[in-house]
Amino acid sequence: MTQEYLEEVAEKNFSKNHYWFIRFRSTRSYAKLDQAQKANAFYITQAFVGLAYRYQLRSPRRWTAASVKEVF
């Protein structure tokens, strides 16, 4: 089975990221970020989710350490 980019899957991935980011904002890790990092954090995570799916066709649950390094 060959995979192809589907806009519906991309939107689902972005939606999941939004939910996870809202939860992340209540953590100590988020509190430790400076104001600039906090201001950019959501956009960075959204960009990563988009790139991981667009170039690797990987949804968040399929990410591996190697695939994350490849996107960065």
mmCIF file of the N, C-alpha and C atoms, coordinates in Angstrom:
data_MODEL
# 
_entry.id   MODEL 
# 
loop_
_atom_site.group_PDB 
_atom_site.id 
_atom_site.type_symbol 
_atom_site.label_atom_id 
_atom_site.label_alt_id 
_atom_site.label_comp_id 
_atom_site.label_asym_id 
_atom_site.label_entity_id 
_atom_site.label_seq_id 
_atom_site.pdbx_PDB_ins_code 
_atom_site.Cartn_x 
_atom_site.Cartn_y 
_atom_site.Cartn_z 
_atom_site.occupancy 
_atom_site.B_iso_or_equiv 
_atom_site.pdbx_formal_charge 
_atom_site.auth_seq_id 
_atom_site.auth_comp_id 
_atom_site.auth_asym_id 
_atom_site.auth_atom_id 
_atom_site.pdbx_PDB_model_num 
ATOM 1   N N  . MET A 1 1  ? 0.839  -1.172 0.000  1.00 0.00 ? 1  MET A N  1 
ATOM 2   C CA . MET A 1 1  ? 0.000  0.000  0.000  1.00 0.00 ? 1  MET A CA 1 
ATOM 3   C C  . MET A 1 1  ? 0.889  1.242  0.000  1.00 0.00 ? 1  MET A C  1 
ATOM 4   N N  . THR A 1 2  ? 0.692  2.110  -0.946 1.00 0.00 ? 2  THR A N  1 
ATOM 5   C CA . THR A 1 2  ? 1.445  3.353  -0.979 1.00 0.00 ? 2  THR A CA 1 
ATOM 6   C C  . THR A 1 2  ? 0.646  4.445  -0.279 1.00 0.00 ? 2  THR A C  1 
ATOM 7   N N  . GLN A 1 3  ? 1.361  5.257  0.446  1.00 0.00 ? 3  GLN A N  1 
ATOM 8   C CA . GLN A 1 3  ? 0.705  6.342  1.143  1.00 0.00 ? 3  GLN A CA 1 
ATOM 9   C C  . GLN A 1 3  ? 0.789  7.604  0.304  1.00 0.00 ? 3  GLN A C  1 
ATOM 10  N N  . GLU A 1 4  ? -0.194 8.451  0.453  1.00 0.00 ? 4  GLU A N  1 
ATOM 11  C CA . GLU A 1 4  ? -0.173 9.731  -0.226 1.00 0.00 ? 4  GLU A CA 1 
ATOM 12  C C  . GLU A 1 4  ? -0.629 10.807 0.751  1.00 0.00 ? 4  GLU A C  1 
ATOM 13  N N  . TYR A 1 5  ? -0.222 12.013 0.466  1.00 0.00 ? 5  TYR A N  1 
ATOM 14  C CA . TYR A 1 5  ? -0.591 13.146 1.302  1.00 0.00 ? 5  TYR A CA 1 
ATOM 15  C C  . TYR A 1 5  ? -2.090 13.387 1.191  1.00 0.00 ? 5  TYR A C  1 
ATOM 16  N N  . LEU A 1 6  ? -2.752 13.472 2.329  1.00 0.00 ? 6  LEU A N  1 
ATOM 17  C CA . LEU A 1 6  ? -4.177 13.765 2.367  1.00 0.00 ? 6  LEU A CA 1 
ATOM 18  C C  . LEU A 1 6  ? -4.404 14.971 3.270  1.00 0.00 ? 6  LEU A C  1 
ATOM 19  N N  . GLU A 1 7  ? -5.077 15.965 2.750  1.00 0.00 ? 7  GLU A N  1 
ATOM 20  C CA . GLU A 1 7  ? -5.341 17.178 3.512  1.00 0.00 ? 7  GLU A CA 1 
ATOM 21  C C  . GLU A 1 7  ? -6.125 16.884 4.795  1.00 0.00 ? 7  GLU A C  1 
ATOM 22  N N  . GLU A 1 8  ? -7.023 15.900 4.747  1.00 0.00 ? 8  GLU A N  1 
ATOM 23  C CA . GLU A 1 8  ? -7.812 15.547 5.928  1.00 0.00 ? 8  GLU A CA 1 
ATOM 24  C C  . GLU A 1 8  ? -6.919 15.032 7.052  1.00 0.00 ? 8  GLU A C  1 
ATOM 25  N N  . VAL A 1 9  ? -5.930 14.240 6.696  1.00 0.00 ? 9  VAL A N  1 
ATOM 26  C CA . VAL A 1 9  ? -4.996 13.709 7.699  1.00 0.00 ? 9  VAL A CA 1 
ATOM 27  C C  . VAL A 1 9  ? -4.134 14.842 8.243  1.00 0.00 ? 9  VAL A C  1 
ATOM 28  N N  . ALA A 1 10 ? -3.692 15.730 7.374  1.00 0.00 ? 10 ALA A N  1 
ATOM 29  C CA . ALA A 1 10 ? -2.888 16.870 7.829  1.00 0.00 ? 10 ALA A CA 1 
ATOM 30  C C  . ALA A 1 10 ? -3.680 17.706 8.827  1.00 0.00 ? 10 ALA A C  1 
ATOM 31  N N  . GLU A 1 11 ? -4.937 17.983 8.527  1.00 0.00 ? 11 GLU A N  1 
ATOM 32  C CA . GLU A 1 11 ? -5.770 18.771 9.439  1.00 0.00 ? 11 GLU A CA 1 
ATOM 33  C C  . GLU A 1 11 ? -5.976 18.062 10.771 1.00 0.00 ? 11 GLU A C  1 
ATOM 34  N N  . LYS A 1 12 ? -6.110 16.746 10.734 1.00 0.00 ? 12 LYS A N  1 
ATOM 35  C CA . LYS A 1 12 ? -6.258 15.972 11.972 1.00 0.00 ? 12 LYS A CA 1 
ATOM 36  C C  . LYS A 1 12 ? -4.980 16.072 12.802 1.00 0.00 ? 12 LYS A C  1 
ATOM 37  N N  . ASN A 1 13 ? -3.828 16.013 12.135 1.00 0.00 ? 13 ASN A N  1 
ATOM 38  C CA . ASN A 1 13 ? -2.551 16.145 12.840 1.00 0.00 ? 13 ASN A CA 1 
ATOM 39  C C  . ASN A 1 13 ? -2.426 17.525 13.481 1.00 0.00 ? 13 ASN A C  1 
ATOM 40  N N  . PHE A 1 14 ? -2.811 18.578 12.749 1.00 0.00 ? 14 PHE A N  1 
ATOM 41  C CA . PHE A 1 14 ? -2.755 19.930 13.298 1.00 0.00 ? 14 PHE A CA 1 
ATOM 42  C C  . PHE A 1 14 ? -3.706 20.076 14.484 1.00 0.00 ? 14 PHE A C  1 
ATOM 43  N N  . SER A 1 15 ? -4.854 19.465 14.392 1.00 0.00 ? 15 SER A N  1 
ATOM 44  C CA . SER A 1 15 ? -5.823 19.516 15.480 1.00 0.00 ? 15 SER A CA 1 
ATOM 45  C C  . SER A 1 15 ? -5.279 18.832 16.734 1.00 0.00 ? 15 SER A C  1 
ATOM 46  N N  . LYS A 1 16 ? -4.643 17.666 16.550 1.00 0.00 ? 16 LYS A N  1 
ATOM 47  C CA . LYS A 1 16 ? -4.030 16.960 17.677 1.00 0.00 ? 16 LYS A CA 1 
ATOM 48  C C  . LYS A 1 16 ? -2.942 17.824 18.316 1.00 0.00 ? 16 LYS A C  1 
ATOM 49  N N  . ASN A 1 17 ? -2.128 18.453 17.485 1.00 0.00 ? 17 ASN A N  1 
ATOM 50  C CA . ASN A 1 17 ? -1.070 19.298 18.005 1.00 0.00 ? 17 ASN A CA 1 
ATOM 51  C C  . ASN A 1 17 ? -1.648 20.454 18.821 1.00 0.00 ? 17 ASN A C  1 
ATOM 52  N N  . HIS A 1 18 ? -2.714 21.039 18.345 1.00 0.00 ? 18 HIS A N  1 
ATOM 53  C CA . HIS A 1 18 ? -3.344 22.146 19.066 1.00 0.00 ? 18 HIS A CA 1 
ATOM 54  C C  . HIS A 1 18 ? -3.800 21.680 20.454 1.00 0.00 ? 18 HIS A C  1 
ATOM 55  N N  . TYR A 1 19 ? -4.441 20.528 20.504 1.00 0.00 ? 19 TYR A N  1 
ATOM 56  C CA . TYR A 1 19 ? -4.888 19.966 21.785 1.00 0.00 ? 19 TYR A CA 1 
ATOM 57  C C  . TYR A 1 19 ? -3.699 19.696 22.709 1.00 0.00 ? 19 TYR A C  1 
ATOM 58  N N  . TRP A 1 20 ? -2.652 19.068 22.175 1.00 0.00 ? 20 TRP A N  1 
ATOM 59  C CA . TRP A 1 20 ? -1.470 18.775 22.990 1.00 0.00 ? 20 TRP A CA 1 
ATOM 60  C C  . TRP A 1 20 ? -0.791 20.046 23.464 1.00 0.00 ? 20 TRP A C  1 
ATOM 61  N N  . PHE A 1 21 ? -0.776 21.063 22.614 1.00 0.00 ? 21 PHE A N  1 
ATOM 62  C CA . PHE A 1 21 ? -0.126 22.310 22.996 1.00 0.00 ? 21 PHE A CA 1 
ATOM 63  C C  . PHE A 1 21 ? -0.884 22.998 24.125 1.00 0.00 ? 21 PHE A C  1 
ATOM 64  N N  . ILE A 1 22 ? -2.193 22.972 24.077 1.00 0.00 ? 22 ILE A N  1 
ATOM 65  C CA . ILE A 1 22 ? -2.981 23.544 25.175 1.00 0.00 ? 22 ILE A CA 1 
ATOM 66  C C  . ILE A 1 22 ? -2.627 22.853 26.490 1.00 0.00 ? 22 ILE A C  1 
ATOM 67  N N  . ARG A 1 23 ? -2.495 21.560 26.464 1.00 0.00 ? 23 ARG A N  1 
ATOM 68  C CA . ARG A 1 23 ? -2.098 20.812 27.669 1.00 0.00 ? 23 ARG A CA 1 
ATOM 69  C C  . ARG A 1 23 ? -0.671 21.162 28.085 1.00 0.00 ? 23 ARG A C  1 
ATOM 70  N N  . PHE A 1 24 ? 0.228  21.316 27.113 1.00 0.00 ? 24 PHE A N  1 
ATOM 71  C CA . PHE A 1 24 ? 1.626  21.644 27.390 1.00 0.00 ? 24 PHE A CA 1 
ATOM 72  C C  . PHE A 1 24 ? 1.751  22.981 28.121 1.00 0.00 ? 24 PHE A C  1 
ATOM 73  N N  . ARG A 1 25 ? 0.865  23.928 27.815 1.00 0.00 ? 25 ARG A N  1 
ATOM 74  C CA . ARG A 1 25 ? 0.943  25.250 28.446 1.00 0.00 ? 25 ARG A CA 1 
ATOM 75  C C  . ARG A 1 25 ? 0.748  25.208 29.955 1.00 0.00 ? 25 ARG A C  1 
ATOM 76  N N  . SER A 1 26 ? 0.238  24.124 30.485 1.00 0.00 ? 26 SER A N  1 
ATOM 77  C CA . SER A 1 26 ? 0.039  24.023 31.926 1.00 0.00 ? 26 SER A CA 1 
ATOM 78  C C  . SER A 1 26 ? 1.172  23.269 32.628 1.00 0.00 ? 26 SER A C  1 
ATOM 79  N N  . THR A 1 27 ? 2.268  22.994 31.927 1.00 0.00 ? 27 THR A N  1 
ATOM 80  C CA . THR A 1 27 ? 3.368  22.226 32.506 1.00 0.00 ? 27 THR A CA 1 
ATOM 81  C C  . THR A 1 27 ? 4.495  23.128 33.003 1.00 0.00 ? 27 THR A C  1 
ATOM 82  N N  . ARG A 1 28 ? 5.322  22.558 33.861 1.00 0.00 ? 28 ARG A N  1 
ATOM 83  C CA . ARG A 1 28 ? 6.509  23.283 34.333 1.00 0.00 ? 28 ARG A CA 1 
ATOM 84  C C  . ARG A 1 28 ? 7.490  23.539 33.201 1.00 0.00 ? 28 ARG A C  1 
ATOM 85  N N  . SER A 1 29 ? 7.567  22.623 32.258 1.00 0.00 ? 29 SER A N  1 
ATOM 86  C CA . SER A 1 29 ? 8.480  22.813 31.120 1.00 0.00 ? 29 SER A CA 1 
ATOM 87  C C  . SER A 1 29 ? 8.109  24.066 30.339 1.00 0.00 ? 29 SER A C  1 
ATOM 88  N N  . TYR A 1 30 ? 6.830  24.284 30.127 1.00 0.00 ? 30 TYR A N  1 
ATOM 89  C CA . TYR A 1 30 ? 6.388  25.487 29.418 1.00 0.00 ? 30 TYR A CA 1 
ATOM 90  C C  . TYR A 1 30 ? 6.671  26.727 30.269 1.00 0.00 ? 30 TYR A C  1 
ATOM 91  N N  . ALA A 1 31 ? 6.433  26.637 31.554 1.00 0.00 ? 31 ALA A N  1 
ATOM 92  C CA . ALA A 1 31 ? 6.658  27.782 32.449 1.00 0.00 ? 31 ALA A CA 1 
ATOM 93  C C  . ALA A 1 31 ? 8.121  28.218 32.450 1.00 0.00 ? 31 ALA A C  1 
ATOM 94  N N  . LYS A 1 32 ? 9.031  27.295 32.204 1.00 0.00 ? 32 LYS A N  1 
ATOM 95  C CA . LYS A 1 32 ? 10.460 27.613 32.191 1.00 0.00 ? 32 LYS A CA 1 
ATOM 96  C C  . LYS A 1 32 ? 10.896 28.358 30.928 1.00 0.00 ? 32 LYS A C  1 
ATOM 97  N N  . LEU A 1 33 ? 10.061 28.366 29.897 1.00 0.00 ? 33 LEU A N  1 
ATOM 98  C CA . LEU A 1 33 ? 10.413 29.063 28.662 1.00 0.00 ? 33 LEU A CA 1 
ATOM 99  C C  . LEU A 1 33 ? 10.370 30.571 28.882 1.00 0.00 ? 33 LEU A C  1 
ATOM 100 N N  . ASP A 1 34 ? 11.232 31.299 28.166 1.00 0.00 ? 34 ASP A N  1 
ATOM 101 C CA . ASP A 1 34 ? 11.150 32.759 28.260 1.00 0.00 ? 34 ASP A CA 1 
ATOM 102 C C  . ASP A 1 34 ? 9.996  33.237 27.371 1.00 0.00 ? 34 ASP A C  1 
ATOM 103 N N  . GLN A 1 35 ? 9.697  34.524 27.436 1.00 0.00 ? 35 GLN A N  1 
ATOM 104 C CA . GLN A 1 35 ? 8.533  35.061 26.731 1.00 0.00 ? 35 GLN A CA 1 
ATOM 105 C C  . GLN A 1 35 ? 8.620  34.844 25.215 1.00 0.00 ? 35 GLN A C  1 
ATOM 106 N N  . ALA A 1 36 ? 9.786  35.038 24.637 1.00 0.00 ? 36 ALA A N  1 
ATOM 107 C CA . ALA A 1 36 ? 9.945  34.838 23.195 1.00 0.00 ? 36 ALA A CA 1 
ATOM 108 C C  . ALA A 1 36 ? 9.704  33.374 22.820 1.00 0.00 ? 36 ALA A C  1 
ATOM 109 N N  . GLN A 1 37 ? 10.222 32.466 23.624 1.00 0.00 ? 37 GLN A N  1 
ATOM 110 C CA . GLN A 1 37 ? 10.024 31.044 23.350 1.00 0.00 ? 37 GLN A CA 1 
ATOM 111 C C  . GLN A 1 37 ? 8.549  30.670 23.464 1.00 0.00 ? 37 GLN A C  1 
ATOM 112 N N  . LYS A 1 38 ? 7.889  31.204 24.490 1.00 0.00 ? 38 LYS A N  1 
ATOM 113 C CA . LYS A 1 38 ? 6.462  30.932 24.649 1.00 0.00 ? 38 LYS A CA 1 
ATOM 114 C C  . LYS A 1 38 ? 5.673  31.463 23.454 1.00 0.00 ? 38 LYS A C  1 
ATOM 115 N N  . ALA A 1 39 ? 6.042  32.653 22.988 1.00 0.00 ? 39 ALA A N  1 
ATOM 116 C CA . ALA A 1 39 ? 5.334  33.270 21.873 1.00 0.00 ? 39 ALA A CA 1 
ATOM 117 C C  . ALA A 1 39 ? 5.487  32.459 20.585 1.00 0.00 ? 39 ALA A C  1 
ATOM 118 N N  . ASN A 1 40 ? 6.616  31.784 20.422 1.00 0.00 ? 40 ASN A N  1 
ATOM 119 C CA . ASN A 1 40 ? 6.900  31.043 19.185 1.00 0.00 ? 40 ASN A CA 1 
ATOM 120 C C  . ASN A 1 40 ? 6.624  29.554 19.272 1.00 0.00 ? 40 ASN A C  1 
ATOM 121 N N  . ALA A 1 41 ? 6.432  29.035 20.454 1.00 0.00 ? 41 ALA A N  1 
ATOM 122 C CA . ALA A 1 41 ? 6.341  27.585 20.645 1.00 0.00 ? 41 ALA A CA 1 
ATOM 123 C C  . ALA A 1 41 ? 5.234  26.933 19.822 1.00 0.00 ? 41 ALA A C  1 
ATOM 124 N N  . PHE A 1 42 ? 4.054  27.513 19.815 1.00 0.00 ? 42 PHE A N  1 
ATOM 125 C CA . PHE A 1 42 ? 2.955  26.891 19.069 1.00 0.00 ? 42 PHE A CA 1 
ATOM 126 C C  . PHE A 1 42 ? 3.263  26.842 17.578 1.00 0.00 ? 42 PHE A C  1 
ATOM 127 N N  . TYR A 1 43 ? 3.781  27.925 17.029 1.00 0.00 ? 43 TYR A N  1 
ATOM 128 C CA . TYR A 1 43 ? 4.082  27.976 15.598 1.00 0.00 ? 43 TYR A CA 1 
ATOM 129 C C  . TYR A 1 43 ? 5.175  26.973 15.223 1.00 0.00 ? 43 TYR A C  1 
ATOM 130 N N  . ILE A 1 44 ? 6.123  26.796 16.119 1.00 0.00 ? 44 ILE A N  1 
ATOM 131 C CA . ILE A 1 44 ? 7.192  25.826 15.867 1.00 0.00 ? 44 ILE A CA 1 
ATOM 132 C C  . ILE A 1 44 ? 6.632  24.404 15.859 1.00 0.00 ? 44 ILE A C  1 
ATOM 133 N N  . THR A 1 45 ? 5.783  24.093 16.835 1.00 0.00 ? 45 THR A N  1 
ATOM 134 C CA . THR A 1 45 ? 5.226  22.740 16.869 1.00 0.00 ? 45 THR A CA 1 
ATOM 135 C C  . THR A 1 45 ? 4.309  22.493 15.676 1.00 0.00 ? 45 THR A C  1 
ATOM 136 N N  . GLN A 1 46 ? 3.535  23.496 15.272 1.00 0.00 ? 46 GLN A N  1 
ATOM 137 C CA . GLN A 1 46 ? 2.672  23.337 14.103 1.00 0.00 ? 46 GLN A CA 1 
ATOM 138 C C  . GLN A 1 46 ? 3.510  23.116 12.842 1.00 0.00 ? 46 GLN A C  1 
ATOM 139 N N  . ALA A 1 47 ? 4.582  23.874 12.713 1.00 0.00 ? 47 ALA A N  1 
ATOM 140 C CA . ALA A 1 47 ? 5.461  23.713 11.548 1.00 0.00 ? 47 ALA A CA 1 
ATOM 141 C C  . ALA A 1 47 ? 6.065  22.316 11.522 1.00 0.00 ? 47 ALA A C  1 
ATOM 142 N N  . PHE A 1 48 ? 6.497  21.842 12.685 1.00 0.00 ? 48 PHE A N  1 
ATOM 143 C CA . PHE A 1 48 ? 7.083  20.509 12.744 1.00 0.00 ? 48 PHE A CA 1 
ATOM 144 C C  . PHE A 1 48 ? 6.065  19.447 12.343 1.00 0.00 ? 48 PHE A C  1 
ATOM 145 N N  . VAL A 1 49 ? 4.864  19.540 12.882 1.00 0.00 ? 49 VAL A N  1 
ATOM 146 C CA . VAL A 1 49 ? 3.811  18.563 12.544 1.00 0.00 ? 49 VAL A CA 1 
ATOM 147 C C  . VAL A 1 49 ? 3.560  18.568 11.042 1.00 0.00 ? 49 VAL A C  1 
ATOM 148 N N  . GLY A 1 50 ? 3.492  19.752 10.449 1.00 0.00 ? 50 GLY A N  1 
ATOM 149 C CA . GLY A 1 50 ? 3.260  19.854 9.017  1.00 0.00 ? 50 GLY A CA 1 
ATOM 150 C C  . GLY A 1 50 ? 4.379  19.266 8.194  1.00 0.00 ? 50 GLY A C  1 
ATOM 151 N N  . LEU A 1 51 ? 5.611  19.568 8.570  1.00 0.00 ? 51 LEU A N  1 
ATOM 152 C CA . LEU A 1 51 ? 6.762  19.041 7.834  1.00 0.00 ? 51 LEU A CA 1 
ATOM 153 C C  . LEU A 1 51 ? 6.880  17.528 7.973  1.00 0.00 ? 51 LEU A C  1 
ATOM 154 N N  . ALA A 1 52 ? 6.656  17.021 9.173  1.00 0.00 ? 52 ALA A N  1 
ATOM 155 C CA . ALA A 1 52 ? 6.751  15.574 9.387  1.00 0.00 ? 52 ALA A CA 1 
ATOM 156 C C  . ALA A 1 52 ? 5.734  14.837 8.530  1.00 0.00 ? 52 ALA A C  1 
ATOM 157 N N  . TYR A 1 53 ? 4.557  15.402 8.397  1.00 0.00 ? 53 TYR A N  1 
ATOM 158 C CA . TYR A 1 53 ? 3.553  14.728 7.579  1.00 0.00 ? 53 TYR A CA 1 
ATOM 159 C C  . TYR A 1 53 ? 3.810  14.954 6.088  1.00 0.00 ? 53 TYR A C  1 
ATOM 160 N N  . ARG A 1 54 ? 4.104  16.178 5.706  1.00 0.00 ? 54 ARG A N  1 
ATOM 161 C CA . ARG A 1 54 ? 4.281  16.473 4.277  1.00 0.00 ? 54 ARG A CA 1 
ATOM 162 C C  . ARG A 1 54 ? 5.439  15.677 3.673  1.00 0.00 ? 54 ARG A C  1 
ATOM 163 N N  . TYR A 1 55 ? 6.576  15.596 4.377  1.00 0.00 ? 55 TYR A N  1 
ATOM 164 C CA . TYR A 1 55 ? 7.760  14.971 3.786  1.00 0.00 ? 55 TYR A CA 1 
ATOM 165 C C  . TYR A 1 55 ? 7.966  13.513 4.165  1.00 0.00 ? 55 TYR A C  1 
ATOM 166 N N  . GLN A 1 56 ? 7.364  13.096 5.272  1.00 0.00 ? 56 GLN A N  1 
ATOM 167 C CA . GLN A 1 56 ? 7.536  11.699 5.678  1.00 0.00 ? 56 GLN A CA 1 
ATOM 168 C C  . GLN A 1 56 ? 6.229  10.920 5.743  1.00 0.00 ? 56 GLN A C  1 
ATOM 169 N N  . LEU A 1 57 ? 5.114  11.615 5.594  1.00 0.00 ? 57 LEU A N  1 
ATOM 170 C CA . LEU A 1 57 ? 3.784  11.016 5.735  1.00 0.00 ? 57 LEU A CA 1 
ATOM 171 C C  . LEU A 1 57 ? 3.634  10.319 7.086  1.00 0.00 ? 57 LEU A C  1 
ATOM 172 N N  . ARG A 1 58 ? 4.202  10.955 8.109  1.00 0.00 ? 58 ARG A N  1 
ATOM 173 C CA . ARG A 1 58 ? 4.113  10.397 9.454  1.00 0.00 ? 58 ARG A CA 1 
ATOM 174 C C  . ARG A 1 58 ? 3.204  11.258 10.326 1.00 0.00 ? 58 ARG A C  1 
ATOM 175 N N  . SER A 1 59 ? 2.242  10.602 10.929 1.00 0.00 ? 59 SER A N  1 
ATOM 176 C CA . SER A 1 59 ? 1.410  11.251 11.924 1.00 0.00 ? 59 SER A CA 1 
ATOM 177 C C  . SER A 1 59 ? 2.140  11.179 13.260 1.00 0.00 ? 59 SER A C  1 
ATOM 178 N N  . PRO A 1 60 ? 1.762  12.014 14.230 1.00 0.00 ? 60 PRO A N  1 
ATOM 179 C CA . PRO A 1 60 ? 2.518  12.065 15.490 1.00 0.00 ? 60 PRO A CA 1 
ATOM 180 C C  . PRO A 1 60 ? 2.769  10.722 16.163 1.00 0.00 ? 60 PRO A C  1 
ATOM 181 N N  . ARG A 1 61 ? 1.833  9.837  16.142 1.00 0.00 ? 61 ARG A N  1 
ATOM 182 C CA . ARG A 1 61 ? 2.026  8.537  16.811 1.00 0.00 ? 61 ARG A CA 1 
ATOM 183 C C  . ARG A 1 61 ? 3.040  7.645  16.095 1.00 0.00 ? 61 ARG A C  1 
ATOM 184 N N  . ARG A 1 62 ? 3.428  8.017  14.879 1.00 0.00 ? 62 ARG A N  1 
ATOM 185 C CA . ARG A 1 62 ? 4.386  7.217  14.118 1.00 0.00 ? 62 ARG A CA 1 
ATOM 186 C C  . ARG A 1 62 ? 5.782  7.828  14.100 1.00 0.00 ? 62 ARG A C  1 
ATOM 187 N N  . TRP A 1 63 ? 5.983  8.918  14.830 1.00 0.00 ? 63 TRP A N  1 
ATOM 188 C CA . TRP A 1 63 ? 7.304  9.530  14.861 1.00 0.00 ? 63 TRP A CA 1 
ATOM 189 C C  . TRP A 1 63 ? 8.280  8.635  15.605 1.00 0.00 ? 63 TRP A C  1 
ATOM 190 N N  . THR A 1 64 ? 9.503  8.636  15.143 1.00 0.00 ? 64 THR A N  1 
ATOM 191 C CA . THR A 1 64 ? 10.593 7.940  15.824 1.00 0.00 ? 64 THR A CA 1 
ATOM 192 C C  . THR A 1 64 ? 11.690 8.963  16.070 1.00 0.00 ? 64 THR A C  1 
ATOM 193 N N  . ALA A 1 65 ? 12.654 8.617  16.895 1.00 0.00 ? 65 ALA A N  1 
ATOM 194 C CA . ALA A 1 65 ? 13.764 9.520  17.142 1.00 0.00 ? 65 ALA A CA 1 
ATOM 195 C C  . ALA A 1 65 ? 14.474 9.866  15.829 1.00 0.00 ? 65 ALA A C  1 
ATOM 196 N N  . ALA A 1 66 ? 14.663 8.873  14.988 1.00 0.00 ? 66 ALA A N  1 
ATOM 197 C CA . ALA A 1 66 ? 15.352 9.106  13.707 1.00 0.00 ? 66 ALA A CA 1 
ATOM 198 C C  . ALA A 1 66 ? 14.519 10.016 12.794 1.00 0.00 ? 66 ALA A C  1 
ATOM 199 N N  . SER A 1 67 ? 13.210 9.832  12.762 1.00 0.00 ? 67 SER A N  1 
ATOM 200 C CA . SER A 1 67 ? 12.390 10.664 11.882 1.00 0.00 ? 67 SER A CA 1 
ATOM 201 C C  . SER A 1 67 ? 12.344 12.104 12.368 1.00 0.00 ? 67 SER A C  1 
ATOM 202 N N  . VAL A 1 68 ? 12.359 12.297 13.681 1.00 0.00 ? 68 VAL A N  1 
ATOM 203 C CA . VAL A 1 68 ? 12.372 13.652 14.235 1.00 0.00 ? 68 VAL A CA 1 
ATOM 204 C C  . VAL A 1 68 ? 13.665 14.352 13.864 1.00 0.00 ? 68 VAL A C  1 
ATOM 205 N N  . LYS A 1 69 ? 14.790 13.650 13.982 1.00 0.00 ? 69 LYS A N  1 
ATOM 206 C CA . LYS A 1 69 ? 16.081 14.236 13.605 1.00 0.00 ? 69 LYS A CA 1 
ATOM 207 C C  . LYS A 1 69 ? 16.102 14.596 12.127 1.00 0.00 ? 69 LYS A C  1 
ATOM 208 N N  . GLU A 1 70 ? 15.492 13.770 11.307 1.00 0.00 ? 70 GLU A N  1 
ATOM 209 C CA . GLU A 1 70 ? 15.481 14.016 9.869  1.00 0.00 ? 70 GLU A CA 1 
ATOM 210 C C  . GLU A 1 70 ? 14.690 15.292 9.528  1.00 0.00 ? 70 GLU A C  1 
ATOM 211 N N  . VAL A 1 71 ? 13.598 15.528 10.223 1.00 0.00 ? 71 VAL A N  1 
ATOM 212 C CA . VAL A 1 71 ? 12.796 16.727 9.967  1.00 0.00 ? 71 VAL A CA 1 
ATOM 213 C C  . VAL A 1 71 ? 13.550 17.969 10.383 1.00 0.00 ? 71 VAL A C  1 
ATOM 214 N N  . PHE A 1 72 ? 14.252 17.898 11.526 1.00 0.00 ? 72 PHE A N  1 
ATOM 215 C CA . PHE A 1 72 ? 15.027 19.051 11.981 1.00 0.00 ? 72 PHE A CA 1 
ATOM 216 C C  . PHE A 1 72 ? 16.220 19.228 11.086 1.00 0.00 ? 72 PHE A C  1 
# 
